[in-house]
């Protein structure tokens, strides 16, 4: 087996140790949004028209879009902890237009719909920016595009194919950059070439986005209850409002509603049918201290694009408004039993690996320190992009399985779920992507064996010029392969 650039150009161990010496286990985005309001827990019985379970992006977008559709509706949102504390406050802040985790993944599953899905994805990203402006959400929104970089020679062919495909379809804004052009954009000895997508990606401050959406929702009359985990979903119509049809029950209260939206992301679904549809995969992140003027000049990167590399185990990185660099990805760790646990967030070997890879990419930044490290669980499903549906005779709608690309797609999910609850066919609900469900994961111990074998195979492919082994080829043939 071969090596990758991260083994061939590994920094000294002392560089890694020094960079992590003063790092604290804490989510930068949430630390950077202080003094958030303390919202009440659910107490007693409430009657509403729509109840939303989950206070992340999916739930918040759904609440605001529901308010836009019906200015008089009584809407309540209920969150187990606090708004935006989980994936919505822990991600990299990349808002990608793709609804399918990349065109190739969508093309392999819904070739007859991919152009439509691309169009809807771009329209959704445009609408997201317009909503943020309309609702005066201060979320550091930047429509700066994204640069995908090759770090191994065999990946240059992938870039050529990508750019050629876009040109054949007449897609604007996909620019192939050679080595010199890439170095002019971002100076790194690891970068051999790149593709720049100029309009299909924006950056956002995840914590500010969640906080701003919650504020906008409350200003428009949405009730938000925090620290109120839902224990049960009832659709027997036996609640205090006999005609409501849906009831969510917590330890200290309940809400009766006409309709319900489940936006629980990686956490266990309140619907048995979805119990095996997602698995939690842990992703790890580092955040640097602000760069000095000299450090910024050493790497260029003046256009502030989001960056990622092309390996199966890829990294993502971006700048913050105050001049830091977020660097995450590569390790994707599944724990037996599919549990979500706080102790899984502190994994020193993953943080050390990220720090090593960071200084392989930017050796000119040696001496820079990381101030924050954190992790979060990604709601991974077998088709690598969100799935949607309704249940309980159309009274309940759900969306989950965003697989790490949900910052923008959650807004689209809100529209889909409201369409489903409305019961009137739309362009969105007619999509095969919306109508079809992915294959569920098998129960343990098969799930852990399969997931970890797949992860091993992806790492092996990265060390073998991208060549996929029999397992990966079989998964590709079954529609379970990851190709984004």
C-alpha positions as CSV (number, residue, x, y, z in Angstrom):
1,X,0.0,0.0,0.0
2,X,1.1,3.6,-0.7
3,X,1.3,6.6,1.6
4,X,-0.6,9.9,1.5
5,X,0.8,13.4,1.7
6,X,-0.1,13.4,5.4
7,X,2.3,10.5,6.0
8,X,5.0,11.7,3.6
9,X,5.0,15.3,5.0
10,X,4.2,14.7,8.6
11,X,5.2,17.6,10.9
12,X,7.4,17.1,14.0
13,X,5.6,15.7,17.1
14,X,6.7,18.8,19.0
15,X,4.7,21.0,16.6
16,X,1.6,19.0,17.2
17,X,2.1,19.0,21.0
18,X,2.6,22.7,21.2
19,X,-0.4,23.5,19.0
20,X,-2.7,21.5,21.3
21,X,-1.2,22.4,24.7
22,X,-3.8,25.1,25.6
23,X,-6.8,23.7,23.7
24,X,-10.0,23.4,25.6
25,X,-12.8,20.9,25.0
26,X,-15.5,23.4,24.0
27,X,-17.6,24.4,21.0
28,X,-16.2,27.7,19.7
29,X,-19.5,28.6,17.9
30,X,-21.5,28.3,21.1
31,X,-18.9,30.0,23.2
32,X,-19.0,32.9,20.7
33,X,-22.8,33.5,21.2
34,X,-23.0,34.4,24.9
35,X,-26.0,35.5,26.9
36,X,-28.6,33.5,25.1
37,X,-32.1,33.7,26.7
38,X,-33.1,31.0,29.2
39,X,-36.3,29.6,27.8
40,X,-38.8,27.9,30.0
41,X,-39.4,24.1,30.2
42,X,-42.7,22.8,29.1
43,X,-45.2,22.8,32.1
44,X,-48.8,21.8,32.0
45,X,-51.0,21.4,29.0
46,X,-50.9,23.5,25.8
47,X,-53.1,23.4,22.7
48,X,-51.5,24.5,19.4
49,X,-52.0,23.9,15.7
50,X,-48.4,22.7,15.0
51,X,-45.9,21.3,17.4
52,X,-42.2,20.8,16.4
53,X,-39.9,18.4,18.2
54,X,-36.3,19.5,18.0
55,X,-34.6,22.9,18.3
56,X,-31.9,22.6,15.7
57,X,-32.0,24.0,12.2
58,X,-34.6,21.6,10.9
59,X,-37.1,22.6,13.6
60,X,-36.3,26.3,13.5
61,X,-36.6,26.6,9.8
62,X,-39.9,24.6,9.9
63,X,-41.3,26.9,12.5
64,X,-40.5,30.1,10.5
65,X,-41.6,28.7,7.2
66,X,-44.9,27.5,8.9
67,X,-45.4,31.0,10.2
68,X,-44.9,32.5,6.7
69,X,-47.5,30.1,5.3
70,X,-50.0,30.8,8.1
71,X,-49.6,34.0,10.0
72,X,-52.3,33.0,12.5
73,X,-51.2,29.5,13.3
74,X,-50.4,28.6,16.9
75,X,-46.9,27.1,16.7
76,X,-44.8,25.5,19.5
77,X,-41.3,24.2,19.4
78,X,-39.9,21.9,22.1
79,X,-36.2,21.1,22.6
80,X,-34.7,18.5,24.9
81,X,-31.7,20.7,25.9
82,X,-31.2,24.2,24.4
83,X,-31.6,25.6,21.0
84,X,-28.8,24.7,18.6
85,X,-26.7,22.8,21.1
86,X,-26.1,19.7,19.0
87,X,-25.3,19.3,15.3
88,X,-26.7,22.8,14.5
89,X,-24.1,24.4,16.8
90,X,-21.2,22.1,16.1
91,X,-20.8,21.9,12.3
92,X,-18.4,23.7,10.1
93,X,-20.8,26.3,8.9
94,X,-20.8,25.2,5.2
95,X,-24.0,25.9,3.4
96,X,-23.9,23.8,0.3
97,X,-26.6,24.0,-2.4
98,X,-26.6,20.2,-3.0
99,X,-29.5,18.4,-1.5
100,X,-28.0,15.0,-2.4
101,X,-24.5,15.2,-0.8
102,X,-22.9,16.1,-4.1
103,X,-24.1,15.7,-7.7
104,X,-22.4,12.2,-8.1
105,X,-24.3,10.8,-5.1
106,X,-27.6,12.1,-6.5
107,X,-26.8,11.1,-10.0
108,X,-26.2,7.5,-8.9
109,X,-29.5,7.3,-7.2
110,X,-31.9,9.6,-9.1
111,X,-30.4,10.2,-12.5
112,X,-33.8,11.3,-13.9
113,X,-34.1,13.9,-11.2
114,X,-30.6,15.2,-10.7
115,X,-30.9,18.4,-12.8
116,X,-34.2,19.2,-11.0
117,X,-32.6,18.5,-7.6
118,X,-29.6,20.7,-8.5
119,X,-32.0,23.5,-9.5
120,X,-34.0,23.2,-6.3
121,X,-30.9,23.1,-4.2
122,X,-29.6,26.3,-5.7
123,X,-33.0,28.0,-5.3
124,X,-33.1,26.8,-1.6
125,X,-29.6,28.3,-1.0
126,X,-30.7,31.6,-2.5
127,X,-33.8,31.6,-0.4
128,X,-31.8,30.8,2.7
129,X,-29.7,34.0,2.2
130,X,-32.9,36.0,1.5
131,X,-34.5,34.7,4.6
132,X,-31.5,35.5,6.8
133,X,-31.6,39.1,5.4
134,X,-35.3,39.5,5.7
135,X,-35.4,38.3,9.3
136,X,-32.2,40.3,10.2
137,X,-30.4,37.2,11.4
138,X,-26.8,38.2,12.2
139,X,-25.1,35.0,11.2
140,X,-21.9,36.1,9.4
141,X,-23.4,34.9,6.1
142,X,-20.8,34.9,3.2
143,X,-21.6,33.6,-0.3
144,X,-18.0,32.9,-1.1
145,X,-18.1,29.6,-2.9
146,X,-15.9,26.5,-2.2
147,X,-12.6,25.2,-3.4
148,X,-12.0,21.4,-3.7
149,X,-8.3,20.6,-3.7
150,X,-6.3,17.6,-4.9
151,X,-3.6,16.5,-2.6
152,X,-2.5,13.4,-4.5
153,X,-1.7,13.1,-8.3
154,X,-4.5,10.6,-9.1
155,X,-7.1,13.1,-7.8
156,X,-6.2,15.5,-10.6
157,X,-8.1,13.3,-13.0
158,X,-11.1,13.6,-10.8
159,X,-10.9,17.3,-11.0
160,X,-10.7,17.2,-14.8
161,X,-13.7,14.9,-15.0
162,X,-15.6,17.2,-12.7
163,X,-14.9,20.3,-14.7
164,X,-15.5,18.6,-18.0
165,X,-18.9,17.3,-16.8
166,X,-19.9,20.8,-15.7
167,X,-18.8,22.3,-19.0
168,X,-20.7,19.7,-21.0
169,X,-23.9,20.5,-19.1
170,X,-23.3,24.3,-19.5
171,X,-23.0,24.8,-15.8
172,X,-21.6,28.1,-14.9
173,X,-19.3,28.8,-12.0
174,X,-17.3,25.6,-12.0
175,X,-13.7,26.6,-12.6
176,X,-10.7,24.2,-12.9
177,X,-7.6,25.7,-11.4
178,X,-4.1,24.3,-12.2
179,X,-1.3,24.1,-9.7
180,X,-0.2,27.7,-10.0
181,X,-3.7,29.1,-9.9
182,X,-4.5,27.0,-6.8
183,X,-1.4,28.2,-5.1
184,X,-2.4,31.8,-5.9
185,X,-5.7,31.2,-4.2
186,X,-4.4,29.3,-1.2
187,X,-0.7,28.7,-0.6
188,X,-0.1,25.1,0.5
189,X,2.7,22.7,-0.5
190,X,0.1,19.9,-0.4
191,X,-2.2,21.4,-3.0
192,X,-1.7,20.1,-6.6
193,X,-4.8,21.6,-8.3
194,X,-8.5,22.4,-7.5
195,X,-12.0,23.1,-8.7
196,X,-13.6,26.3,-7.6
197,X,-17.4,26.3,-7.4
198,X,-18.1,30.0,-7.3
199,X,-21.8,30.2,-6.3
200,X,-23.0,26.9,-4.8
201,X,-21.6,27.4,-1.3
202,X,-21.9,30.0,1.5
203,X,-20.4,30.1,4.9
204,X,-22.3,30.9,8.1
205,X,-21.6,31.1,11.9
206,X,-23.5,28.0,13.1
207,X,-24.2,29.3,16.6
208,X,-25.3,32.7,15.5
209,X,-27.6,31.1,12.9
210,X,-29.4,28.9,15.4
211,X,-29.7,31.8,17.9
212,X,-30.9,34.2,15.2
213,X,-33.5,31.8,13.8
214,X,-34.8,31.2,17.3
215,X,-35.1,34.9,18.0
216,X,-36.9,35.5,14.7
217,X,-39.3,32.7,15.4
218,X,-40.1,34.1,18.9
219,X,-40.6,37.5,17.5
220,X,-43.2,36.0,15.2
221,X,-45.1,34.3,17.9
222,X,-43.6,30.9,18.0
223,X,-43.4,29.4,21.5
224,X,-40.1,27.7,22.3
225,X,-39.7,25.4,25.3
226,X,-36.2,24.1,26.3
227,X,-34.9,21.4,28.6
228,X,-38.0,19.3,27.8
229,X,-37.2,15.9,26.3
230,X,-40.2,14.4,24.7
231,X,-40.9,10.9,26.1
232,X,-43.9,9.8,23.9
233,X,-45.8,10.7,20.8
234,X,-49.5,10.1,21.0
235,X,-51.9,10.2,18.0
236,X,-55.0,8.6,19.6
237,X,-56.8,11.9,19.9
238,X,-57.2,11.4,23.7
239,X,-55.5,14.6,24.7
240,X,-57.1,17.6,26.4
241,X,-58.1,18.8,22.9
242,X,-60.1,15.8,21.7
243,X,-59.9,16.9,18.0
244,X,-56.2,17.6,18.0
245,X,-55.0,14.2,17.0
246,X,-51.4,14.6,18.1
247,X,-49.9,14.8,21.5
248,X,-46.3,15.1,22.7
249,X,-45.6,14.3,26.3
250,X,-42.7,15.3,28.5
251,X,-42.0,14.6,32.2
252,X,-43.7,17.8,33.2
253,X,-46.2,18.7,30.4
254,X,-47.8,17.9,27.2
255,X,-48.8,19.7,24.0
256,X,-51.9,18.7,21.9
257,X,-51.7,19.8,18.3
258,X,-53.3,19.3,14.9
259,X,-50.0,18.3,13.3
260,X,-46.5,17.5,14.4
261,X,-43.0,17.7,12.9
262,X,-40.2,15.5,14.1
263,X,-36.8,17.2,13.7
264,X,-34.8,15.0,16.1
265,X,-31.7,14.5,13.8
266,X,-29.3,11.9,15.2
267,X,-31.3,11.2,18.4
268,X,-33.8,8.3,18.6
269,X,-36.9,8.8,16.6
270,X,-40.3,8.9,18.2
271,X,-41.4,6.6,15.3
272,X,-40.6,3.0,15.5
273,X,-40.3,2.8,11.7
274,X,-37.2,5.1,11.8
275,X,-35.4,3.3,14.6
276,X,-32.8,1.8,12.2
277,X,-32.8,4.5,9.6
278,X,-29.8,6.5,10.9
279,X,-26.6,5.8,12.9
280,X,-24.5,8.4,14.8
281,X,-21.0,8.9,13.4
282,X,-18.7,11.2,15.4
283,X,-16.9,14.0,13.6
284,X,-14.0,16.0,15.2
285,X,-13.0,19.6,14.8
286,X,-10.2,22.0,15.8
287,X,-10.3,25.8,15.8
288,X,-7.2,28.0,15.8
289,X,-6.5,31.2,17.5
290,X,-6.8,34.3,15.3
291,X,-4.0,34.5,12.7
292,X,-1.6,37.4,12.7
293,X,-1.2,39.6,9.6
294,X,2.0,37.8,8.8
295,X,0.5,34.4,9.1
296,X,-2.4,35.4,6.9
297,X,0.0,36.7,4.3
298,X,1.9,33.4,4.4
299,X,-1.2,31.4,3.2
300,X,-3.0,33.8,1.0
301,X,-6.6,32.6,1.0
302,X,-7.8,36.2,0.5
303,X,-11.2,35.2,-1.0
304,X,-12.2,33.3,2.1
305,X,-13.7,30.3,0.1
306,X,-14.6,27.2,2.0
307,X,-12.0,24.4,1.4
308,X,-12.1,20.6,1.3
309,X,-9.9,17.9,-0.1
310,X,-10.9,15.0,-2.3
311,X,-10.0,11.9,-0.3
312,X,-12.7,9.5,0.9
313,X,-11.6,10.6,4.4
314,X,-11.7,14.2,3.6
315,X,-11.0,17.4,5.6
316,X,-13.0,20.6,5.6
317,X,-11.8,24.0,6.6
318,X,-12.8,27.6,6.5
319,X,-12.1,31.0,8.0
320,X,-14.1,32.8,10.6
321,X,-14.9,36.5,10.6
322,X,-12.3,37.1,13.4
323,X,-9.5,35.4,11.4
324,X,-9.4,31.9,12.8
325,X,-9.3,28.7,10.8
326,X,-11.7,25.8,11.5
327,X,-10.3,22.4,10.5
328,X,-12.3,19.2,10.8
329,X,-13.2,15.9,9.3
330,X,-11.1,12.8,8.3
331,X,-12.0,10.6,11.3
332,X,-15.6,9.4,11.3
333,X,-16.1,7.2,14.3
334,X,-19.0,4.9,15.0
335,X,-19.5,3.4,18.5
336,X,-21.1,0.0,19.0
337,X,-24.8,0.2,19.7
338,X,-25.3,3.5,17.9
339,X,-25.1,5.5,21.2
340,X,-24.8,9.2,21.5
341,X,-22.6,9.9,24.5
342,X,-20.8,13.1,25.7
343,X,-17.6,11.0,26.5
344,X,-17.2,10.2,22.8
345,X,-16.5,13.8,22.1
346,X,-13.0,13.9,23.7
347,X,-10.9,11.6,21.5
348,X,-7.2,12.7,21.8
349,X,-6.0,10.6,18.9
350,X,-8.4,12.3,16.5
351,X,-7.4,15.8,17.6
352,X,-3.7,14.9,17.3
353,X,-4.3,13.5,13.8
354,X,-6.1,16.7,12.8
355,X,-3.4,18.9,14.1
356,X,-0.8,16.8,12.2
357,X,-2.7,17.1,9.0
358,X,-3.3,20.8,9.5
359,X,0.5,21.5,9.6
360,X,1.1,19.2,6.6
361,X,-1.2,21.5,4.7
362,X,0.1,24.7,6.2
363,X,3.7,24.2,7.5
364,X,4.2,28.0,7.3
365,X,1.8,28.3,10.2
366,X,3.9,26.3,12.7
367,X,3.6,27.9,16.1
368,X,-0.1,28.6,15.7
369,X,-2.2,27.2,18.5
370,X,-5.6,25.7,18.6
371,X,-8.0,27.2,21.2
372,X,-11.0,24.9,20.9
373,X,-11.6,21.2,20.1
374,X,-14.9,19.5,19.9
375,X,-17.0,16.8,18.3
376,X,-20.5,16.0,17.3
377,X,-22.6,13.2,16.1
378,X,-23.7,13.1,12.5
379,X,-27.1,11.5,11.6
380,X,-25.9,9.2,8.9
381,X,-28.3,7.3,6.7
382,X,-27.5,4.7,4.0
383,X,-28.1,7.0,1.0
384,X,-26.0,9.8,2.5
385,X,-28.6,12.6,2.2
386,X,-31.8,13.4,4.0
387,X,-35.0,11.3,3.8
388,X,-38.5,12.5,4.4
389,X,-41.9,11.1,5.2
390,X,-45.2,11.3,7.0
391,X,-46.9,9.0,9.5
392,X,-49.9,8.5,11.7
393,X,-52.4,9.2,8.8
394,X,-50.6,12.3,7.7
395,X,-50.6,14.0,11.1
396,X,-46.8,13.7,11.6
397,X,-44.0,14.6,9.2
398,X,-40.3,13.9,9.7
399,X,-36.9,14.5,8.1
400,X,-33.5,13.0,9.1
401,X,-30.3,11.5,7.8
402,X,-28.6,14.7,6.5
403,X,-25.2,12.9,6.9
404,X,-23.1,16.0,7.6
405,X,-24.5,18.2,4.8
406,X,-27.6,19.7,6.4
407,X,-27.0,23.4,7.1
408,X,-28.8,24.5,4.0
409,X,-30.7,21.2,3.3
410,X,-32.6,21.6,6.6
411,X,-34.4,24.6,5.2
412,X,-35.5,22.5,2.2
413,X,-36.6,19.7,4.7
414,X,-38.8,22.2,6.4
415,X,-40.6,23.0,3.2
416,X,-41.0,19.3,2.4
417,X,-42.5,18.5,5.8
418,X,-45.0,21.3,5.6
419,X,-45.9,20.2,2.1
420,X,-46.5,16.7,3.4
421,X,-48.6,17.9,6.3
422,X,-50.6,20.1,3.9
423,X,-51.6,17.1,1.9
424,X,-51.4,18.9,-1.4
425,X,-48.9,17.6,-4.0
426,X,-46.0,19.9,-4.8
427,X,-42.9,19.7,-7.0
428,X,-41.0,18.8,-3.8
429,X,-43.3,16.0,-2.7
430,X,-43.3,14.5,-6.2
431,X,-39.6,13.9,-6.1
432,X,-38.5,10.2,-5.9
433,X,-35.9,11.4,-3.4
434,X,-38.8,12.5,-1.2
435,X,-41.1,9.6,-1.8
436,X,-38.4,6.9,-1.4
437,X,-36.9,5.7,1.8
438,X,-33.3,4.5,2.1
439,X,-32.4,1.0,3.3
440,X,-32.2,0.7,7.1
441,X,-29.0,-0.2,8.8
442,X,-28.9,-3.8,10.2
443,X,-29.1,-4.3,14.0
444,X,-25.9,-5.0,16.0
445,X,-23.5,-6.6,15.8
446,X,-23.8,-6.5,12.0
447,X,-24.0,-2.7,11.9
448,X,-20.8,-2.1,13.7
449,X,-19.0,-4.7,11.7
450,X,-20.2,-3.3,8.4
451,X,-19.6,0.3,9.2
452,X,-16.1,-0.2,10.5
453,X,-15.2,-2.5,7.6
454,X,-16.4,0.2,5.2
455,X,-14.4,2.8,7.0
456,X,-11.3,0.6,6.8
457,X,-11.9,0.1,3.1
458,X,-12.2,3.8,2.4
459,X,-8.9,4.4,4.2
460,X,-7.4,1.6,2.1
461,X,-8.6,3.2,-1.1
462,X,-7.1,6.6,-0.1
463,X,-3.8,4.8,0.2
464,X,-4.2,3.0,-3.1
465,X,-4.8,5.7,-5.6
466,X,-8.5,5.8,-4.9
467,X,-9.0,2.2,-6.0
468,X,-12.1,0.7,-4.4
469,X,-12.0,-2.9,-3.1
470,X,-14.6,-5.6,-3.4
471,X,-16.6,-4.4,-0.4
472,X,-16.9,-0.8,-1.7
473,X,-17.7,-2.0,-5.2
474,X,-20.4,-4.2,-3.8
475,X,-21.9,-1.3,-1.7
476,X,-21.8,0.9,-4.9
477,X,-23.8,-1.7,-6.8
478,X,-26.3,-2.0,-4.0
479,X,-26.8,1.8,-3.9
480,X,-25.0,2.0,-0.5
481,X,-21.7,3.4,-1.7
482,X,-20.5,6.8,-0.6
483,X,-19.6,8.8,-3.7
484,X,-19.8,12.6,-3.2
